[in-house]
Amino acid sequence: MNISPLISARRVVALTGAGISKESGIPTFRDSDGLWKKYRPEELASPEAFRKNPQMVWEWYAWRIQLVRNAHPSRGHIVLAEMERHYPEFHVITQNVDGLHQRAGSRNVVELHGRIDRARCTGCGRVYEPAPIEDIPPVCSECNALLRPDVVWFGEPLPPDAWEMAVELASQADAMLVIGTSALVYPAAHLPVLAKSRGAFLVEINPSYTPISSLADITLRTGAGEGLDLIWKEVKEHVEG
């Protein structure tokens, strides 16, 4: 496994998906036992669903919020935080909404899909962190309007600032690690393609084949933690040796 371009890189970006948090006990969406096998996205994660039945939507999100609050960062999260301290410029772009990267110690994190343990008022826009889930559905203490989870739902655009930052980072990266993402959700799935087109060294860590696999310079068919451990061990051996 020749990872020389990663060892010598100055600007490194990691794009993470649900696979890295699966190792923290948080269900993915597309696995055989994933969340979308049990629920239809449009019934629980869309503006239409929220308008139709905010009680049901909030009950589902309250369950997920509690799951996230009880979770701990995986080995993959921890390795990425360690890598950030090594490289001159290191950023994580995540499709996850669980905040586990920050809890593991990562500071340079771009959240494309928002944060599940945060709520936003549908009236005045006030943001609540952590999300108040004692009474479901929660309402704003300022204007009494309904709160909604501060995440990107199906049919909604990504936060412009986060997306612009992600595009800039991908465009300038010397190397990109693509970890635990199906590479099926756009526009995030375009970022590895963009990075590769600008000359970045591309490493994919995923137990399954994805649309990114054919583009990757190195593909590790492992879980996030195991794959990142292998990569990080080689980088450290070179630096320390």
C-alpha positions as CSV (number, residue, x, y, z in Angstrom):
1,M,0.0,0.0,0.0
2,N,1.7,3.1,-1.2
3,I,0.4,6.1,0.7
4,S,3.4,8.4,0.0
5,P,1.1,11.2,-1.4
6,L,-0.9,11.1,1.9
7,I,2.3,11.2,4.0
8,S,3.7,14.2,2.1
9,A,0.3,16.1,1.9
10,R,-0.2,19.4,3.6
11,R,-3.9,19.9,2.9
12,V,-6.0,16.8,3.8
13,V,-9.7,16.5,3.9
14,A,-11.8,13.6,5.3
15,L,-15.4,13.1,4.0
16,T,-17.3,11.0,6.4
17,G,-20.7,9.2,6.3
18,A,-22.8,7.1,8.5
19,G,-20.3,4.2,8.5
20,I,-18.0,5.9,10.9
21,S,-20.7,6.4,13.5
22,K,-22.1,2.9,13.0
23,E,-19.1,1.8,15.1
24,S,-20.5,4.1,17.9
25,G,-23.8,2.2,17.8
26,I,-25.7,4.7,15.7
27,P,-27.7,3.0,13.0
28,T,-27.0,3.8,9.4
29,F,-29.7,4.5,6.9
30,R,-29.0,2.1,4.0
31,D,-27.6,-1.1,5.5
32,S,-29.8,-4.2,5.6
33,D,-30.9,-3.2,9.1
34,G,-30.7,0.6,8.4
35,L,-33.3,3.2,9.4
36,W,-34.8,3.5,5.9
37,K,-35.6,-0.2,5.9
38,K,-38.0,0.5,8.8
39,Y,-39.2,4.0,7.9
40,R,-39.9,5.9,4.7
41,P,-37.8,9.1,4.5
42,E,-40.7,11.2,3.3
43,E,-42.7,10.1,6.4
44,L,-40.2,11.3,9.0
45,A,-37.5,13.5,7.4
46,S,-39.1,16.0,5.2
47,P,-40.8,19.4,5.6
48,E,-44.1,17.8,4.4
49,A,-43.9,15.2,7.1
50,F,-43.3,17.8,9.8
51,R,-46.2,20.0,8.7
52,K,-48.5,16.9,8.6
53,N,-47.5,15.3,11.9
54,P,-44.9,17.2,14.0
55,Q,-45.6,15.0,17.0
56,M,-44.6,11.8,15.1
57,V,-41.5,13.4,13.6
58,W,-40.4,14.7,17.0
59,E,-40.9,11.4,18.7
60,W,-38.6,9.8,16.1
61,Y,-36.0,12.5,16.4
62,A,-36.2,12.5,20.2
63,W,-35.3,8.7,20.1
64,R,-32.4,9.4,17.8
65,I,-31.2,12.4,19.9
66,Q,-31.1,10.2,23.0
67,L,-29.2,7.6,21.1
68,V,-26.6,10.1,20.0
69,R,-26.3,11.6,23.5
70,N,-25.5,8.1,24.9
71,A,-23.0,7.3,22.2
72,H,-19.3,7.6,22.3
73,P,-16.8,8.5,19.5
74,S,-15.6,5.5,17.6
75,R,-11.9,4.6,17.0
76,G,-12.4,6.2,13.6
77,H,-13.5,9.5,15.1
78,I,-10.5,9.5,17.4
79,V,-8.0,8.8,14.7
80,L,-9.3,11.7,12.6
81,A,-8.8,14.0,15.6
82,E,-5.3,12.8,16.0
83,M,-4.6,13.3,12.2
84,E,-5.8,16.9,12.5
85,R,-3.0,17.6,15.0
86,H,-0.4,16.2,12.6
87,Y,-1.2,17.9,9.3
88,P,-0.8,21.6,8.7
89,E,-4.3,21.8,7.2
90,F,-6.8,19.1,8.1
91,H,-10.6,19.3,7.8
92,V,-13.5,16.9,8.3
93,I,-16.5,17.3,6.0
94,T,-19.3,15.2,7.5
95,Q,-22.7,14.1,6.3
96,N,-23.4,13.0,9.8
97,V,-25.5,15.0,12.3
98,D,-24.3,13.5,15.6
99,G,-21.5,15.8,16.6
100,L,-19.2,12.9,17.4
101,H,-16.3,14.3,15.5
102,Q,-16.2,17.3,17.8
103,R,-16.6,15.1,20.9
104,A,-13.6,13.1,19.7
105,G,-11.5,16.3,19.5
106,S,-11.8,17.5,15.9
107,R,-12.0,21.2,15.6
108,N,-12.1,21.8,11.9
109,V,-15.5,20.2,11.1
110,V,-17.9,21.2,8.3
111,E,-21.4,19.8,8.9
112,L,-23.2,19.5,5.6
113,H,-26.5,18.3,7.1
114,G,-26.8,20.2,10.4
115,R,-26.8,18.8,13.9
116,I,-29.5,16.5,15.4
117,D,-29.0,17.7,19.0
118,R,-30.0,21.3,18.0
119,A,-33.4,22.7,17.3
120,R,-34.5,25.8,15.3
121,C,-37.7,27.8,15.7
122,T,-39.9,27.8,12.7
123,G,-41.1,31.2,13.6
124,C,-38.3,33.5,14.8
125,G,-35.4,31.3,13.9
126,R,-33.9,31.0,17.4
127,V,-31.5,28.1,17.7
128,Y,-31.7,25.8,20.8
129,E,-28.7,23.7,21.8
130,P,-29.2,21.2,23.2
131,A,-32.6,20.5,21.6
132,P,-35.3,20.6,24.3
133,I,-37.0,17.2,24.1
134,E,-38.7,17.0,27.5
135,D,-42.1,18.0,25.9
136,I,-42.9,16.8,22.5
137,P,-43.3,18.7,20.2
138,P,-41.2,21.5,21.7
139,V,-42.2,25.1,21.2
140,C,-40.1,28.3,21.2
141,S,-39.9,30.2,24.5
142,E,-39.8,33.5,22.6
143,C,-42.6,33.3,20.1
144,N,-44.4,30.0,20.9
145,A,-43.9,28.6,17.4
146,L,-43.0,25.0,16.9
147,L,-39.3,24.0,17.0
148,R,-37.9,21.7,14.3
149,P,-34.7,19.6,14.4
150,D,-31.8,21.7,13.0
151,V,-31.0,19.2,10.3
152,V,-31.3,19.2,6.5
153,W,-34.4,17.3,5.4
154,F,-35.1,15.6,2.1
155,G,-35.9,18.3,-0.5
156,E,-34.1,21.0,1.4
157,P,-30.9,22.7,0.2
158,L,-27.6,22.4,2.2
159,P,-26.6,25.3,4.3
160,P,-24.8,27.7,1.8
161,D,-21.9,28.5,4.0
162,A,-21.1,24.8,4.8
163,W,-21.4,23.8,1.1
164,E,-19.2,26.6,-0.1
165,M,-16.6,25.7,2.5
166,A,-16.8,22.0,1.5
167,V,-16.3,22.8,-2.2
168,E,-13.3,25.1,-1.4
169,L,-11.7,22.4,0.7
170,A,-12.2,19.6,-1.8
171,S,-10.9,21.8,-4.6
172,Q,-7.7,22.6,-2.7
173,A,-7.0,19.2,-1.1
174,D,-3.8,17.3,-1.7
175,A,-5.4,14.2,-0.4
176,M,-9.0,13.1,0.6
177,L,-10.1,10.3,2.8
178,V,-13.6,9.1,2.0
179,I,-14.9,7.1,5.0
180,G,-18.1,5.2,5.5
181,T,-20.2,6.9,2.9
182,S,-22.4,5.3,0.3
183,A,-21.5,8.1,-2.1
184,L,-25.1,8.1,-3.2
185,V,-26.3,11.3,-1.6
186,Y,-25.8,14.5,-3.6
187,P,-24.4,17.0,-3.7
188,A,-22.0,15.6,-1.0
189,A,-21.1,12.7,-3.3
190,H,-19.7,15.1,-5.8
191,L,-16.9,16.2,-3.5
192,P,-14.5,13.2,-4.0
193,V,-15.0,13.6,-7.8
194,L,-14.1,17.3,-7.5
195,A,-11.1,16.6,-5.4
196,K,-9.8,13.9,-7.7
197,S,-10.3,16.1,-10.8
198,R,-8.1,18.7,-9.1
199,G,-5.3,16.2,-8.5
200,A,-6.0,14.9,-5.0
201,F,-4.8,11.5,-3.8
202,L,-8.0,9.6,-3.0
203,V,-8.4,7.0,-0.3
204,E,-11.7,5.1,0.2
205,I,-12.4,3.2,3.4
206,N,-15.7,1.2,3.1
207,P,-16.6,-2.4,3.5
208,S,-18.8,-2.1,0.3
209,Y,-18.2,-1.0,-3.2
210,T,-19.4,2.5,-4.0
211,P,-19.5,4.8,-7.0
212,I,-16.2,6.3,-5.6
213,S,-14.4,3.0,-5.6
214,S,-13.3,3.2,-9.2
215,L,-11.8,6.6,-8.7
216,A,-9.9,5.9,-5.5
217,D,-6.1,5.5,-5.6
218,I,-6.4,3.1,-2.6
219,T,-9.5,1.3,-1.4
220,L,-9.6,-0.4,2.0
221,R,-12.6,-2.9,2.3
222,T,-12.8,-2.5,6.1
223,G,-14.7,-0.6,8.7
224,A,-13.8,3.0,9.4
225,G,-11.8,2.4,12.6
226,E,-9.7,-0.5,11.2
227,G,-9.0,1.3,8.0
228,L,-8.0,4.6,9.6
229,D,-5.8,2.7,12.0
230,L,-4.0,1.1,9.1
231,I,-3.5,4.4,7.3
232,W,-2.5,6.3,10.4
233,K,0.0,3.7,11.5
234,E,1.8,4.0,8.2
235,V,1.9,7.8,8.3
236,K,3.3,7.8,11.9
237,E,5.9,5.1,11.1
238,H,7.2,7.2,8.3
239,V,7.3,10.4,10.3
240,E,8.7,8.9,13.5
241,G,11.1,6.6,11.6
